[in-house]
């Protein structure tokens, strides 16, 4: 008999347009009534020349940090458009968690470091002080600065580059169940939370 530990649970999946349905599908396999509600749309980096420069000087870094699967995909997509090969003699690579690591390694980029806690600022803990080292931090345009600040405090020279932009999307609000009919909400990013709050009717926020 197939185990369905989430049977009878209604779960709202608040994620990007690219990920919401995939996460909901996985939850349905566990028995949940999963409702995808994408509040984020992934768009190209707002400052593409800056990303292009970072990719062309890829090998000058000691470490490259990916803080999301979207960051990996955006980086690889742009490198291909520029006809740049990132896999030959790459710098060491850190990933925020197993999903990001899996996407990077599927593209031939071996991941050297990953924190035990899958939080962006926890990457600083696993890397430790990096005095004089060059670090390329590829992130969302809305990402917090905590990780870069901690790396700089440890002596690293950090180049923060927006690999992509997380824009608000316009999901169908009629798909929202009543507030008291939701057992659990899954968020995949801070921007997903912020965009949901902006979209919700008052009875949900209260």
N, CA and C atoms as a LAMMPS dump frame, in Angstrom:
ITEM: TIMESTEP
0
ITEM: NUMBER OF ATOMS
618
ITEM: BOX BOUNDS ff ff ff
-5.0000000000000000e+02 5.0000000000000000e+02
-5.0000000000000000e+02 5.0000000000000000e+02
-5.0000000000000000e+02 5.0000000000000000e+02
ITEM: ATOMS id mol type element x y z
1 1 1 N 0.845 -1.196 0
2 1 2 C 0 0 0
3 1 3 C 0.883 1.248 0
4 2 1 N 0.561 2.205 -0.864
5 2 2 C 1.354 3.424 -0.963
6 2 3 C 1.139 4.3 0.26
7 3 1 N 2.234 4.76 0.842
8 3 2 C 2.14 5.611 2.019
9 3 3 C 1.763 7.027 1.592
10 4 1 N 0.757 7.602 2.257
11 4 2 C 0.286 8.948 1.926
12 4 3 C 0.192 9.762 3.215
13 5 1 N 1.334 10.197 3.742
14 5 2 C 1.357 10.853 5.057
15 5 3 C 0.644 12.2 5.101
16 6 1 N 0.392 12.803 3.94
17 6 2 C -0.251 14.122 3.927
18 6 3 C -1.725 14.045 3.512
19 7 1 N -2.284 12.858 3.521
20 7 2 C -3.683 12.692 3.128
21 7 3 C -4.588 13.555 4.002
22 8 1 N -5.514 14.252 3.35
23 8 2 C -6.46 15.091 4.07
24 8 3 C -5.961 16.488 4.371
25 9 1 N -4.707 16.788 4.04
26 9 2 C -4.153 18.117 4.298
27 9 3 C -4.27 18.996 3.049
28 10 1 N -4.67 20.241 3.26
29 10 2 C -4.694 21.224 2.178
30 10 3 C -3.471 22.119 2.324
31 11 1 N -2.639 22.132 1.292
32 11 2 C -1.368 22.862 1.355
33 11 3 C -1.303 23.868 0.212
34 12 1 N -1.051 25.11 0.563
35 12 2 C -0.881 26.173 -0.424
36 12 3 C 0.61 26.305 -0.728
37 13 1 N 0.969 26.201 -2
38 13 2 C 2.378 26.261 -2.411
39 13 3 C 2.652 27.629 -3.026
40 14 1 N 3.397 28.441 -2.302
41 14 2 C 3.696 29.809 -2.736
42 14 3 C 5.148 29.836 -3.201
43 15 1 N 5.323 29.911 -4.512
44 15 2 C 6.656 29.786 -5.099
45 15 3 C 6.688 30.56 -6.409
46 16 1 N 7.736 30.341 -7.175
47 16 2 C 7.828 30.968 -8.489
48 16 3 C 6.95 30.218 -9.487
49 17 1 N 6.663 30.858 -10.606
50 17 2 C 5.882 30.213 -11.659
51 17 3 C 6.568 28.943 -12.143
52 18 1 N 7.901 28.936 -12.079
53 18 2 C 8.667 27.801 -12.576
54 18 3 C 8.637 26.603 -11.625
55 19 1 N 8.392 26.832 -10.331
56 19 2 C 8.526 25.75 -9.352
57 19 3 C 7.226 25.339 -8.668
58 20 1 N 6.22 26.209 -8.654
59 20 2 C 5.023 25.952 -7.849
60 20 3 C 4.335 24.64 -8.217
61 21 1 N 4.141 24.392 -9.496
62 21 2 C 3.422 23.191 -9.917
63 21 3 C 4.222 21.927 -9.606
64 22 1 N 5.539 21.964 -9.789
65 22 2 C 6.366 20.785 -9.511
66 22 3 C 6.318 20.421 -8.028
67 23 1 N 6.364 21.429 -7.166
68 23 2 C 6.298 21.169 -5.722
69 23 3 C 4.917 20.628 -5.36
70 24 1 N 3.874 21.22 -5.937
71 24 2 C 2.513 20.752 -5.662
72 24 3 C 2.335 19.303 -6.101
73 25 1 N 2.905 18.946 -7.226
74 25 2 C 2.803 17.567 -7.72
75 25 3 C 3.445 16.587 -6.747
76 26 1 N 4.611 16.95 -6.212
77 26 2 C 5.288 16.081 -5.243
78 26 3 C 4.454 15.923 -3.972
79 27 1 N 3.815 17.005 -3.532
80 27 2 C 2.977 16.937 -2.334
81 27 3 C 1.724 16.098 -2.578
82 28 1 N 1.181 16.168 -3.786
83 28 2 C 0.001 15.348 -4.111
84 28 3 C 0.339 13.866 -4.059
85 29 1 N 1.56 13.522 -4.466
86 29 2 C 1.958 12.112 -4.398
87 29 3 C 1.971 11.606 -2.959
88 30 1 N 2.156 12.541 -2.017
89 30 2 C 2.127 12.175 -0.594
90 30 3 C 0.724 12.293 -0.01
91 31 1 N -0.27 12.554 -0.865
92 31 2 C -1.658 12.556 -0.429
93 31 3 C -2.284 13.908 -0.2
94 32 1 N -1.517 14.987 -0.301
95 32 2 C -2.048 16.317 0.005
96 32 3 C -2.93 16.846 -1.123
97 33 1 N -3.853 17.711 -0.744
98 33 2 C -4.562 18.543 -1.713
99 33 3 C -3.71 19.801 -1.849
100 34 1 N -2.793 19.791 -2.804
101 34 2 C -1.804 20.864 -2.941
102 34 3 C -2.251 21.855 -4.007
103 35 1 N -2.233 23.135 -3.645
104 35 2 C -2.7 24.196 -4.535
105 35 3 C -1.526 25.101 -4.887
106 36 1 N -1.045 25.066 -6.129
107 36 2 C 0.045 25.973 -6.511
108 36 3 C -0.464 27.404 -6.626
109 37 1 N 0.266 28.329 -6.036
110 37 2 C -0.119 29.738 -6.085
111 37 3 C 1.15 30.556 -6.327
112 38 1 N 1.58 30.636 -7.582
113 38 2 C 2.849 31.313 -7.885
114 38 3 C 2.747 32.829 -7.729
115 39 1 N 3.612 33.384 -6.905
116 39 2 C 3.611 34.831 -6.681
117 39 3 C 4.874 35.5 -7.217
118 40 1 N 5.762 34.702 -7.814
119 40 2 C 7.035 35.223 -8.308
120 40 3 C 7.241 34.78 -9.75
121 41 1 N 7.703 35.703 -10.562
122 41 2 C 8.079 35.381 -11.94
123 41 3 C 9.565 35.674 -12.106
124 42 1 N 10.308 34.689 -12.584
125 42 2 C 11.751 34.849 -12.766
126 42 3 C 12.017 35.517 -14.11
127 43 1 N 12.806 36.586 -14.075
128 43 2 C 13.119 37.357 -15.283
129 43 3 C 14.632 37.52 -15.395
130 44 1 N 15.126 37.871 -16.578
131 44 2 C 16.574 38.074 -16.736
132 44 3 C 17.105 39.15 -15.796
133 45 1 N 18.391 39.088 -15.539
134 45 2 C 19.039 40.058 -14.658
135 45 3 C 18.793 41.475 -15.153
136 46 1 N 18.466 42.407 -14.246
137 46 2 C 18.198 43.784 -14.669
138 46 3 C 19.437 44.489 -15.22
139 47 1 N 20.617 44.062 -14.756
140 47 2 C 21.864 44.658 -15.235
141 47 3 C 22.68 43.569 -15.921
142 48 1 N 22.297 43.251 -17.146
143 48 2 C 22.936 42.133 -17.838
144 48 3 C 24.423 42.354 -18.108
145 49 1 N 24.875 43.562 -18.442
146 49 2 C 26.322 43.749 -18.642
147 49 3 C 27.148 43.37 -17.415
148 50 1 N 26.617 43.601 -16.222
149 50 2 C 27.339 43.231 -15.007
150 50 3 C 27.467 41.712 -14.895
151 51 1 N 26.396 40.991 -15.216
152 51 2 C 26.453 39.532 -15.206
153 51 3 C 27.415 39.03 -16.278
154 52 1 N 27.378 39.638 -17.446
155 52 2 C 28.286 39.232 -18.528
156 52 3 C 29.745 39.404 -18.106
157 53 1 N 30.045 40.519 -17.457
158 53 2 C 31.416 40.755 -16.983
159 53 3 C 31.832 39.675 -15.99
160 54 1 N 30.917 39.348 -15.072
161 54 2 C 31.232 38.337 -14.063
162 54 3 C 31.492 36.977 -14.703
163 55 1 N 30.737 36.645 -15.728
164 55 2 C 30.916 35.351 -16.385
165 55 3 C 32.21 35.311 -17.199
166 56 1 N 32.569 36.431 -17.788
167 56 2 C 33.806 36.466 -18.583
168 56 3 C 35.051 36.412 -17.702
169 57 1 N 34.908 36.791 -16.434
170 57 2 C 36.042 36.726 -15.499
171 57 3 C 35.84 35.604 -14.472
172 58 1 N 35.05 34.622 -14.827
173 58 2 C 34.66 33.497 -13.965
174 58 3 C 35.857 32.858 -13.26
175 59 1 N 36.924 32.583 -13.999
176 59 2 C 38.062 31.838 -13.444
177 59 3 C 38.969 32.683 -12.56
178 60 1 N 38.713 33.975 -12.474
179 60 2 C 39.527 34.815 -11.593
180 60 3 C 39.072 34.717 -10.14
181 61 1 N 37.95 34.032 -9.904
182 61 2 C 37.412 33.903 -8.551
183 61 3 C 37.963 32.66 -7.856
184 62 1 N 38.054 32.747 -6.537
185 62 2 C 38.407 31.57 -5.742
186 62 3 C 37.167 30.742 -5.42
187 63 1 N 36.045 31.432 -5.202
188 63 2 C 34.774 30.77 -4.914
189 63 3 C 33.66 31.432 -5.72
190 64 1 N 32.705 30.613 -6.152
191 64 2 C 31.442 31.105 -6.706
192 64 3 C 30.33 30.535 -5.84
193 65 1 N 29.389 31.388 -5.456
194 65 2 C 28.298 30.959 -4.574
195 65 3 C 26.964 31.073 -5.303
196 66 1 N 26.219 29.97 -5.29
197 66 2 C 24.847 29.954 -5.81
198 66 3 C 23.889 29.871 -4.628
199 67 1 N 22.918 30.781 -4.582
200 67 2 C 21.976 30.801 -3.465
201 67 3 C 20.596 30.264 -3.839
202 68 1 N 20.434 29.776 -5.074
203 68 2 C 19.148 29.199 -5.482
204 68 3 C 19.315 28.433 -6.785
205 69 1 N 18.342 27.572 -7.059
206 69 2 C 18.33 26.879 -8.347
207 69 3 C 18.143 27.877 -9.488
208 70 1 N 17.355 28.923 -9.24
209 70 2 C 17.145 29.937 -10.274
210 70 3 C 18.459 30.614 -10.647
211 71 1 N 19.312 30.843 -9.652
212 71 2 C 20.602 31.461 -9.918
213 71 3 C 21.479 30.593 -10.803
214 72 1 N 21.459 29.284 -10.545
215 72 2 C 22.246 28.364 -11.377
216 72 3 C 21.724 28.388 -12.809
217 73 1 N 20.416 28.242 -12.958
218 73 2 C 19.84 28.175 -14.308
219 73 3 C 20.081 29.468 -15.084
220 74 1 N 19.917 30.612 -14.418
221 74 2 C 20.125 31.892 -15.095
222 74 3 C 21.583 32.058 -15.515
223 75 1 N 22.497 31.611 -14.657
224 75 2 C 23.921 31.711 -14.963
225 75 3 C 24.29 30.84 -16.159
226 76 1 N 23.829 29.604 -16.147
227 76 2 C 24.136 28.678 -17.242
228 76 3 C 23.522 29.174 -18.551
229 77 1 N 22.286 29.638 -18.477
230 77 2 C 21.614 30.125 -19.684
231 77 3 C 22.361 31.305 -20.299
232 78 1 N 22.807 32.234 -19.446
233 78 2 C 23.523 33.4 -19.97
234 78 3 C 24.9 33.009 -20.502
235 79 1 N 25.576 32.094 -19.819
236 79 2 C 26.887 31.637 -20.291
237 79 3 C 26.768 30.984 -21.663
238 80 1 N 25.714 30.218 -21.873
239 80 2 C 25.513 29.592 -23.182
240 80 3 C 25.255 30.637 -24.254
241 81 1 N 24.482 31.666 -23.903
242 81 2 C 24.212 32.732 -24.875
243 81 3 C 25.502 33.446 -25.271
244 82 1 N 26.431 33.551 -24.314
245 82 2 C 27.719 34.202 -24.582
246 82 3 C 28.762 33.227 -25.129
247 83 1 N 28.385 31.947 -25.228
248 83 2 C 29.285 30.886 -25.69
249 83 3 C 30.519 30.776 -24.791
250 84 1 N 30.264 30.827 -23.489
251 84 2 C 31.33 30.692 -22.502
252 84 3 C 31.266 29.306 -21.872
253 85 1 N 32.398 28.692 -21.671
254 85 2 C 32.494 27.384 -21.031
255 85 3 C 32.891 27.582 -19.572
256 86 1 N 31.989 27.24 -18.668
257 86 2 C 32.242 27.442 -17.245
258 86 3 C 32.834 26.213 -16.566
259 87 1 N 32.814 25.077 -17.236
260 87 2 C 33.217 23.828 -16.581
261 87 3 C 34.714 23.574 -16.614
262 88 1 N 35.439 24.272 -17.48
263 88 2 C 36.879 24.062 -17.592
264 88 3 C 37.612 24.873 -16.53
265 89 1 N 38.35 24.187 -15.668
266 89 2 C 39.093 24.819 -14.57
267 89 3 C 38.23 25.832 -13.81
268 90 1 N 37.086 25.394 -13.315
269 90 2 C 36.208 26.339 -12.608
270 90 3 C 36.744 26.673 -11.224
271 91 1 N 36.287 27.786 -10.633
272 91 2 C 36.593 28.049 -9.224
273 91 3 C 35.848 27.046 -8.353
274 92 1 N 36.125 27.059 -7.058
275 92 2 C 35.358 26.216 -6.148
276 92 3 C 33.945 26.787 -6.034
277 93 1 N 32.986 25.905 -5.829
278 93 2 C 31.581 26.316 -5.863
279 93 3 C 30.884 25.92 -4.57
280 94 1 N 30.085 26.853 -4.048
281 94 2 C 29.249 26.592 -2.874
282 94 3 C 27.789 26.742 -3.278
283 95 1 N 26.944 25.874 -2.727
284 95 2 C 25.506 25.913 -3.01
285 95 3 C 24.74 25.951 -1.697
286 96 1 N 23.584 26.604 -1.713
287 96 2 C 22.825 26.808 -0.478
288 96 3 C 22.181 25.523 0.036
289 97 1 N 21.869 24.576 -0.856
290 97 2 C 21.192 23.359 -0.422
291 97 3 C 21.229 22.288 -1.49
292 98 1 N 20.636 21.123 -1.209
293 98 2 C 20.731 19.986 -2.129
294 98 3 C 20.085 20.214 -3.49
295 99 1 N 18.981 20.961 -3.55
296 99 2 C 18.349 21.205 -4.851
297 99 3 C 19.256 22.059 -5.735
298 100 1 N 19.84 23.092 -5.144
299 100 2 C 20.758 23.958 -5.891
300 100 3 C 22.001 23.178 -6.308
301 101 1 N 22.503 22.356 -5.407
302 101 2 C 23.657 21.512 -5.725
303 101 3 C 23.342 20.578 -6.886
304 102 1 N 22.16 19.964 -6.866
305 102 2 C 21.791 19.014 -7.914
306 102 3 C 21.728 19.686 -9.281
307 103 1 N 21.167 20.893 -9.334
308 103 2 C 21.077 21.6 -10.619
309 103 3 C 22.474 21.97 -11.112
310 104 1 N 23.326 22.456 -10.209
311 104 2 C 24.69 22.819 -10.606
312 104 3 C 25.443 21.604 -11.139
313 105 1 N 25.348 20.492 -10.429
314 105 2 C 26.103 19.309 -10.841
315 105 3 C 25.524 18.675 -12.1
316 106 1 N 24.226 18.874 -12.344
317 106 2 C 23.65 18.383 -13.601
318 106 3 C 24.206 19.145 -14.797
319 107 1 N 24.752 20.336 -14.535
320 107 2 C 25.366 21.147 -15.587
321 107 3 C 26.887 20.994 -15.608
322 108 1 N 27.391 20.037 -14.843
323 108 2 C 28.821 19.768 -14.856
324 108 3 C 29.642 20.625 -13.926
325 109 1 N 28.991 21.332 -12.991
326 109 2 C 29.701 22.171 -12.031
327 109 3 C 29.716 21.469 -10.675
328 110 1 N 30.853 20.926 -10.301
329 110 2 C 30.966 20.204 -9.034
330 110 3 C 30.858 21.175 -7.864
331 111 1 N 30.058 20.812 -6.885
332 111 2 C 29.863 21.656 -5.701
333 111 3 C 30.801 21.188 -4.596
334 112 1 N 31.582 22.127 -4.068
335 112 2 C 32.594 21.813 -3.058
336 112 3 C 32.115 22.041 -1.633
337 113 1 N 31.087 22.866 -1.455
338 113 2 C 30.644 23.188 -0.097
339 113 3 C 29.146 23.442 -0.079
340 114 1 N 28.505 22.965 1
341 114 2 C 27.076 23.183 1.208
342 114 3 C 26.819 23.177 2.707
343 115 1 N 26.078 24.152 3.231
344 115 2 C 25.846 24.189 4.681
345 115 3 C 24.902 23.085 5.141
346 116 1 N 24.996 22.739 6.42
347 116 2 C 24.081 21.753 6.995
348 116 3 C 22.673 22.324 7.12
349 117 1 N 22.594 23.628 7.416
350 117 2 C 21.31 24.325 7.441
351 117 3 C 21.161 25.047 6.116
352 118 1 N 20.031 24.819 5.438
353 118 2 C 19.886 25.33 4.08
354 118 3 C 19.37 26.768 4.092
355 119 1 N 20.202 27.643 4.673
356 119 2 C 19.944 29.079 4.707
357 119 3 C 21.101 29.784 4.018
358 120 1 N 20.776 30.878 3.332
359 120 2 C 21.811 31.577 2.578
360 120 3 C 22.964 32.024 3.461
361 121 1 N 22.659 32.639 4.615
362 121 2 C 23.754 33.149 5.435
363 121 3 C 24.564 32.041 6.094
364 122 1 N 24.03 30.803 6.118
365 122 2 C 24.783 29.681 6.676
366 122 3 C 25.958 29.285 5.782
367 123 1 N 25.954 29.738 4.536
368 123 2 C 27.089 29.461 3.649
369 123 3 C 28.37 30.052 4.238
370 124 1 N 28.246 31.2 4.896
371 124 2 C 29.427 31.819 5.513
372 124 3 C 30.019 30.923 6.592
373 125 1 N 29.176 30.165 7.289
374 125 2 C 29.668 29.272 8.341
375 125 3 C 30.502 28.138 7.754
376 126 1 N 30.025 27.556 6.658
377 126 2 C 30.735 26.413 6.086
378 126 3 C 32.014 26.847 5.364
379 127 1 N 32.043 28.062 4.821
380 127 2 C 33.249 28.539 4.139
381 127 3 C 34.283 29.076 5.125
382 128 1 N 33.808 29.655 6.224
383 128 2 C 34.731 30.221 7.199
384 128 3 C 35.383 31.491 6.669
385 129 1 N 36.374 32.03 7.391
386 129 2 C 37.064 33.245 6.929
387 129 3 C 37.799 32.986 5.607
388 130 1 N 37.744 33.967 4.721
389 130 2 C 38.418 33.843 3.417
390 130 3 C 39.265 35.092 3.162
391 131 1 N 40.259 35.338 3.998
392 131 2 C 41.041 36.572 3.843
393 131 3 C 41.734 36.654 2.486
394 132 1 N 41.462 37.751 1.779
395 132 2 C 42.103 37.992 0.494
396 132 3 C 41.535 37.209 -0.669
397 133 1 N 40.549 36.35 -0.426
398 133 2 C 39.987 35.521 -1.499
399 133 3 C 38.915 36.285 -2.272
400 134 1 N 38.823 35.978 -3.563
401 134 2 C 37.805 36.588 -4.416
402 134 3 C 36.586 35.671 -4.48
403 135 1 N 35.419 36.244 -4.167
404 135 2 C 34.179 35.468 -4.123
405 135 3 C 33.147 36.127 -5.029
406 136 1 N 32.591 35.335 -5.941
407 136 2 C 31.499 35.802 -6.795
408 136 3 C 30.195 35.27 -6.221
409 137 1 N 29.316 36.179 -5.822
410 137 2 C 28.034 35.818 -5.227
411 137 3 C 26.932 36.099 -6.244
412 138 1 N 26.361 35.028 -6.798
413 138 2 C 25.314 35.134 -7.817
414 138 3 C 23.963 34.953 -7.14
415 139 1 N 23.081 35.955 -7.263
416 139 2 C 21.882 35.977 -6.446
417 139 3 C 20.733 36.656 -7.16
418 140 1 N 19.608 36.738 -6.47
419 140 2 C 18.45 37.474 -6.956
420 140 3 C 18.654 38.965 -6.716
421 141 1 N 18 39.771 -7.525
422 141 2 C 18.08 41.221 -7.341
423 141 3 C 17.457 41.662 -6.016
424 142 1 N 16.639 40.79 -5.39
425 142 2 C 15.98 41.132 -4.127
426 142 3 C 16.662 40.499 -2.916
427 143 1 N 17.78 39.826 -3.132
428 143 2 C 18.423 39.096 -2.038
429 143 3 C 18.917 40.035 -0.938
430 144 1 N 18.881 39.538 0.297
431 144 2 C 19.42 40.294 1.42
432 144 3 C 20.946 40.329 1.34
433 145 1 N 21.549 41.285 2.028
434 145 2 C 22.997 41.484 1.971
435 145 3 C 23.746 40.769 3.093
436 146 1 N 23.039 39.985 3.912
437 146 2 C 23.663 39.401 5.103
438 146 3 C 24.85 38.508 4.761
439 147 1 N 24.717 37.668 3.735
440 147 2 C 25.808 36.752 3.387
441 147 3 C 27.037 37.526 2.93
442 148 1 N 26.855 38.483 2.043
443 148 2 C 27.991 39.276 1.557
444 148 3 C 28.673 40.008 2.707
445 149 1 N 27.884 40.544 3.626
446 149 2 C 28.454 41.264 4.768
447 149 3 C 29.306 40.338 5.633
448 150 1 N 28.826 39.129 5.861
449 150 2 C 29.581 38.185 6.695
450 150 3 C 30.868 37.743 6.003
451 151 1 N 30.805 37.529 4.699
452 151 2 C 32.008 37.129 3.968
453 151 3 C 33.05 38.246 3.987
454 152 1 N 32.591 39.47 3.816
455 152 2 C 33.524 40.609 3.857
456 152 3 C 34.128 40.759 5.25
457 153 1 N 33.327 40.493 6.274
458 153 2 C 33.847 40.57 7.641
459 153 3 C 34.961 39.547 7.866
460 154 1 N 34.934 38.455 7.09
461 154 2 C 35.975 37.436 7.172
462 154 3 C 37.134 37.684 6.235
463 155 1 N 37.151 38.854 5.592
464 155 2 C 38.288 39.237 4.765
465 155 3 C 38.156 38.98 3.284
466 156 1 N 37.027 38.44 2.834
467 156 2 C 36.864 38.131 1.412
468 156 3 C 36.562 39.385 0.598
469 157 1 N 36.979 39.364 -0.67
470 157 2 C 36.599 40.39 -1.635
471 157 3 C 35.38 39.85 -2.389
472 158 1 N 34.212 40.409 -2.115
473 158 2 C 32.961 39.847 -2.62
474 158 3 C 32.414 40.691 -3.767
475 159 1 N 32.136 40.015 -4.877
476 159 2 C 31.504 40.642 -6.036
477 159 3 C 30.054 40.161 -6.068
478 160 1 N 29.119 41.036 -5.691
479 160 2 C 27.699 40.682 -5.689
480 160 3 C 27.106 40.995 -7.058
481 161 1 N 26.547 39.977 -7.698
482 161 2 C 26.006 40.149 -9.046
483 161 3 C 24.608 39.538 -9.107
484 162 1 N 23.668 40.304 -9.651
485 162 2 C 22.308 39.797 -9.84
486 162 3 C 22.289 38.858 -11.04
487 163 1 N 22.003 37.58 -10.783
488 163 2 C 21.908 36.609 -11.874
489 163 3 C 20.523 36.619 -12.51
490 164 1 N 19.523 37.051 -11.727
491 164 2 C 18.154 37.087 -12.232
492 164 3 C 17.347 38.056 -11.382
493 165 1 N 16.144 38.343 -11.845
494 165 2 C 15.246 39.224 -11.112
495 165 3 C 13.985 38.453 -10.742
496 166 1 N 13.557 38.594 -9.496
497 166 2 C 12.323 37.959 -9.029
498 166 3 C 11.224 39.021 -9.004
499 167 1 N 10.343 38.965 -9.982
500 167 2 C 9.278 39.96 -10.099
501 167 3 C 7.955 39.406 -9.574
502 168 1 N 7.08 40.27 -9.074
503 168 2 C 5.75 39.796 -8.658
504 168 3 C 4.978 39.261 -9.862
505 169 1 N 4.274 38.164 -9.669
506 169 2 C 3.413 37.636 -10.722
507 169 3 C 1.959 37.898 -10.351
508 170 1 N 1.058 37.498 -11.216
509 170 2 C -0.372 37.768 -11
510 170 3 C -1.154 36.459 -11.015
511 171 1 N -1.104 35.702 -9.912
512 171 2 C -1.834 34.429 -9.871
513 171 3 C -3.34 34.65 -9.819
514 172 1 N -4.066 33.605 -10.146
515 172 2 C -5.527 33.644 -10.118
516 172 3 C -5.994 33.565 -8.662
517 173 1 N -6.485 34.675 -8.129
518 173 2 C -6.873 34.703 -6.715
519 173 3 C -8.06 33.796 -6.419
520 174 1 N -8.825 33.439 -7.436
521 174 2 C -9.973 32.559 -7.205
522 174 3 C -9.533 31.157 -6.785
523 175 1 N -8.245 30.841 -6.968
524 175 2 C -7.734 29.523 -6.575
525 175 3 C -7.458 29.443 -5.076
526 176 1 N -7.469 30.586 -4.398
527 176 2 C -7.218 30.579 -2.957
528 176 3 C -8.406 29.974 -2.207
529 177 1 N -8.175 28.959 -1.391
530 177 2 C -9.258 28.457 -0.547
531 177 3 C -9.51 29.43 0.6
532 178 1 N -10.573 29.205 1.336
533 178 2 C -10.835 30.029 2.52
534 178 3 C -9.665 29.898 3.487
535 179 1 N -9.397 30.981 4.217
536 179 2 C -8.237 30.999 5.115
537 179 3 C -8.261 29.845 6.104
538 180 1 N -9.455 29.496 6.618
539 180 2 C -9.527 28.411 7.607
540 180 3 C -9.518 27.032 6.958
541 181 1 N -9.404 26.998 5.627
542 181 2 C -9.34 25.718 4.931
543 181 3 C -7.931 25.318 4.543
544 182 1 N -6.94 26.11 4.94
545 182 2 C -5.541 25.822 4.617
546 182 3 C -4.847 25.259 5.854
547 183 1 N -4.271 24.078 5.724
548 183 2 C -3.553 23.467 6.845
549 183 3 C -2.099 23.918 6.912
550 184 1 N -1.516 24.171 5.755
551 184 2 C -0.086 24.477 5.715
552 184 3 C 0.207 25.325 4.481
553 185 1 N 1.151 26.257 4.627
554 185 2 C 1.616 27.053 3.493
555 185 3 C 3.104 26.788 3.31
556 186 1 N 3.503 26.482 2.083
557 186 2 C 4.907 26.262 1.751
558 186 3 C 5.418 27.486 1
559 187 1 N 6.465 28.112 1.532
560 187 2 C 7.113 29.239 0.871
561 187 3 C 8.505 28.808 0.417
562 188 1 N 8.926 29.289 -0.735
563 188 2 C 10.256 28.935 -1.229
564 188 3 C 11.23 30.107 -1.212
565 189 1 N 10.76 31.301 -0.879
566 189 2 C 11.659 32.457 -0.828
567 189 3 C 10.987 33.599 -0.083
568 190 1 N 11.807 34.549 0.356
569 190 2 C 11.271 35.728 1.013
570 190 3 C 10.41 36.564 0.083
571 191 1 N 10.808 36.648 -1.189
572 191 2 C 10.016 37.436 -2.14
573 191 3 C 8.652 36.8 -2.38
574 192 1 N 8.576 35.473 -2.305
575 192 2 C 7.28 34.797 -2.446
576 192 3 C 6.35 35.192 -1.306
577 193 1 N 6.903 35.302 -0.091
578 193 2 C 6.111 35.718 1.073
579 193 3 C 5.613 37.154 0.891
580 194 1 N 6.521 38.054 0.556
581 194 2 C 6.161 39.468 0.407
582 194 3 C 5.094 39.667 -0.661
583 195 1 N 5.239 38.972 -1.775
584 195 2 C 4.272 39.137 -2.859
585 195 3 C 2.913 38.553 -2.488
586 196 1 N 2.908 37.465 -1.723
587 196 2 C 1.635 36.89 -1.286
588 196 3 C 0.892 37.864 -0.375
589 197 1 N 1.595 38.453 0.578
590 197 2 C 0.96 39.391 1.506
591 197 3 C 0.322 40.553 0.746
592 198 1 N 1.01 41.021 -0.297
593 198 2 C 0.478 42.133 -1.087
594 198 3 C -0.786 41.743 -1.848
595 199 1 N -0.938 40.451 -2.14
596 199 2 C -2.078 39.981 -2.928
597 199 3 C -3.278 39.572 -2.082
598 200 1 N -3.036 39.238 -0.811
599 200 2 C -4.084 38.628 -0.001
600 200 3 C -5.172 39.612 0.412
601 201 1 N -6.425 39.163 0.42
602 201 2 C -7.494 39.951 1.035
603 201 3 C -7.234 40.092 2.532
604 202 1 N -7.842 41.086 3.155
605 202 2 C -7.564 41.407 4.556
606 202 3 C -7.826 40.226 5.49
607 203 1 N -8.858 39.402 5.214
608 203 2 C -9.184 38.334 6.167
609 203 3 C -8.062 37.311 6.294
610 204 1 N -7.229 37.17 5.256
611 204 2 C -6.107 36.241 5.342
612 204 3 C -4.995 36.826 6.208
613 205 1 N -4.72 38.11 6.042
614 205 2 C -3.629 38.754 6.772
615 205 3 C -3.969 38.883 8.245
616 206 1 N -5.208 39.223 8.552
617 206 2 C -5.624 39.368 9.947
618 206 3 C -5.623 38.023 10.662
